[in-house]
Every structure is written in structure tokens, then in C-alpha cells.
Amino acid sequence: MDKHLLFTPGPVNVAETLRTAICKEDICHRETDFDALLAGIEHKILSLFQIRNRERYRAVVITGSGTAANEAILSSVVGDGAILILSNGEFGGRLHKTSVIHNKKTHLIEMPWGIAFDLPQIATYLSKHKIDVVAMVHHETCSGMLNPLAQIGALVKASGALFVVDGVSSVGAEAIDMEACNIAFVSSSSSKALGSYPGLSFVVGRKKQFKRLKHHAAKTTYLNLATFYAFLKNHNQTPNTPAVPLFFALDQALTDILSEGVLKRHARIKARADLLRNGMRRLNLDFLVDEADMCSVLTTVHIPASVSVHDLRAGLRDHSIIIYEGKGCFADKVFQVGNIGELSDDDIRYFLATLKDVLLTLQADAADLVTPVRPKQEPPTVLPVPADLRVVS
Ligand SMILES: *Cc1c(COP(=O)(O)O)cnc(C)c1O
């Protein structure tokens, strides 16, 4: 099979160290080898989060992609209480859809995709309703917008609710200060900014909150966080058969990140995003979200008029480059370029040169079809605002 450069927010091109790690010896997950492996992974995850009072936090690892960790949180933390989902995109929508299945009292504050939350509106909502848990996506991958953890964490704290966060696409690239942002539980996965293979996810949480989970009636068996916590605490194991080779790879990915240094790693990903963004700006492309609000893992770009996202994606694939198409209300309007995983600066330059060629070819084809005389530059596409601000309870 041909090698592809994955300019996506995940899955990513993995490092050679991980290809070696995944082929380690066969071990049994009910033996001390696995206990040590899991303990090592947990220790490294807590180091990745740079938690100061680390004895107050624990991390459980789940065999399943990021959605499994989110569903574990949403099915295990709320009990009979009320949860408020804050959504401004596809993944916030998924949190809502999942919560509705598990929690009768699911509230929703929904903004159009790619639009920032209105903090006073959230504060007012929390003062008028009895809410026990608030859930939000940190990096809304559908738009590339980073939602403000500290500010929303403070509002949630003032209301007395628990704050739970989907950090699937930001952990490993952006700092998440669980203590300062008042986060009770955060989810993430192996295959995004951590740079490992897909198939594992994890939940980091305050020990005090993990302990309280046993008081809630279980709404799932496989994804019950209380069970994961009990097995971790009592045996350093997982409740069911884990995907052991993926644990070896995740352990290696975390080792690599920690030996580089967490902050250095964040800075390196950001520098790569800057290289990519500067290059795309030179091609007269413009971005969906203000750069100040963007996560450093991914850039969401307006497709130039006369070019279809589908053709652009196919054209790039012919040169072994994989990008994402916008989904939902962004379909045919934007494309997304990730910059995580094993991509070098040379790969970024190759991407920019190829993007330029493919766009020029597609625009020339369109010009031949439409009119022989074309303006030098098309105006940027303006996205329609998808839906009115909606508050549903
Ligand atoms: C990728 C992603 C998920 C999880 O998706 P999976 O299909 O389970 O990998 C959840 N939330 C966000 C923000 C994501 O980017």
C-alpha cells in the first residue's frame, strides 16, 4: 500500500518508535507485566497534564476510541442529576446525543458551529437551573475553535456543578490545567495529538470524584467509569481484556512526549501550524476561525470559489496527501488541514507546494469551463450562519 501523509486531526502518521513498540512480547493482562505497563501509562498521563497535586488525580485507560471515553464520562458521572451540554459544533452535538441516551435531565446550550460561547448567557442559565454537571468540548474539531476552559470552568465552579471536558483533539498539543480550570474529568484518545495508533482512550479525573461514582446506578457495564476505577485501584488492571499491543504503543508515545518535554512539544506543534498557516495565507486562502481562537493542531480553510472541496481532496490524494472535508453545515465550504503526527517541516513545504499546484489546476479548469477572462482573485466565501442561537432544556 502507498504511504500517505496524513494532514488530518487524526489518525496520524506514527513514529518508528511506536511501530517497534506495538510488536513487543505477548503478555497476559492478568499478570504483573500488564500491571506495571498500566501503572507506567497512568503515571505518564498525569505528567503530561502537569498536575501539581498528582496524588489527587487518577487516569483510567479504555480500549475504544475517544467516543468511548466520552460515553464513559456521560454515562457514569451524572447519576440522577441534571447535565448541561455546551455545544458549538459537531462534537458538542455528539456529547448531547450521547447524554440524552444516558441522562433524562439533559440540558443544551447550542451555538452555531464555529461561533464562540456567550459567557453571560451560560452564567444566567446556570443561575436559573439546577445543574449538577456541565460538559463541553475543548477543541471543537469541526471548526478548529478552542473553547475557553478557564472562563467556563470558573462559571461552572461558581454554580457548584462539576465540569467535564472532551479533550480528545487537544490533549498533547494544548495545555489543560485541570486544577486551575476546575475540571473533574477530561477525556482524550491515543490517535490524535498524542500521535499513537487509534483504539485507546483515557479519562483523567479527580480521585474524590472517581470515588463518588460508585454511588450512581450503572447505566453501562463496559464503559462504567466506577468499574474502571475499582480495577485500577485494586489491581492496576482494566475490567475487561485490553488491546495490549496498543497499550505498548501508547506507553511509547507518552515516553517520547515526556522525553521531548511537554511544553517543547506544544511549541513544536504550534510552530508547525504557523508554518502551515503562513504558507496558506500566501496562497490567498483565508481561515474559518480567528487565529487567536484556533487550536494548534488543525486549520479550517475556506475553499476558494470555483473549486470543489471534493476535487481538491482528490487532487491532493493523487500526491499522497490526505486532508479532511468540512462536515455538516461546513460541507463543500471548508477543508481542514491537520499538522500533528510525524510530519516534518519538509512535509509541510511539500504540502504547500502541492496545494498551490492543485488549486491552480482546478481554478484553471474552472476558468476554461466558465469564461476566458477571470478576475485575479475571488472574494472569500462567506459562510451562512447555520442556525439561530438555541437554548433547549
Ligand atoms: C475525534 C474526536 C472525538 C472522538 O471521535 P472517535 O471517532 O471516537 O475517535 C471526540 N471528540 C472530539 C473533539 C474529537 O475530535
The ligand as an SDF file (V2000), in Angstrom:
LIG
                    3D

 15 15  0  0  0  0  0  0  0  0999 V2000
  -12.0560   12.7040   17.2860 C   0  0  0  0  0  0  0  0  0  0  0  0
  -12.8750   13.3070   18.3340 C   0  0  0  0  0  0  0  0  0  0  0  0
  -13.6750   12.5330   19.1910 C   0  0  0  0  0  0  0  0  0  0  0  0
  -13.7320   11.0310   19.1480 C   0  0  0  0  0  0  0  0  0  0  0  0
  -14.0250   10.5020   17.9420 O   0  0  0  0  0  0  0  0  0  0  0  0
  -13.7200    8.9600   17.6380 P   0  0  0  0  0  0  0  0  0  0  0  0
  -14.4220    8.7430   16.3490 O   0  0  0  0  0  0  0  0  0  0  0  0
  -14.2480    8.1590   18.7400 O   0  0  0  0  0  0  0  0  0  0  0  0
  -12.2440    8.8570   17.5250 O   0  0  0  0  0  0  0  0  0  0  0  0
  -14.3610   13.1680   20.2040 C   0  0  0  0  0  0  0  0  0  0  0  0
  -14.3040   14.4860   20.3670 N   0  0  0  0  0  0  0  0  0  0  0  0
  -13.5400   15.2680   19.5750 C   0  0  0  0  0  0  0  0  0  0  0  0
  -13.4840   16.7350   19.8490 C   0  0  0  0  0  0  0  0  0  0  0  0
  -12.8040   14.7100   18.5350 C   0  0  0  0  0  0  0  0  0  0  0  0
  -12.0400   15.4880   17.7590 O   0  0  0  0  0  0  0  0  0  0  0  0
  1  2  1  0
  2  3  1  0
  2 14  2  0
  3  4  1  0
  3 10  2  0
  4  5  1  0
  5  6  1  0
  6  7  2  0
  6  8  1  0
  6  9  1  0
 10 11  1  0
 11 12  2  0
 12 13  1  0
 12 14  1  0
 14 15  1  0
M  END
$$$$
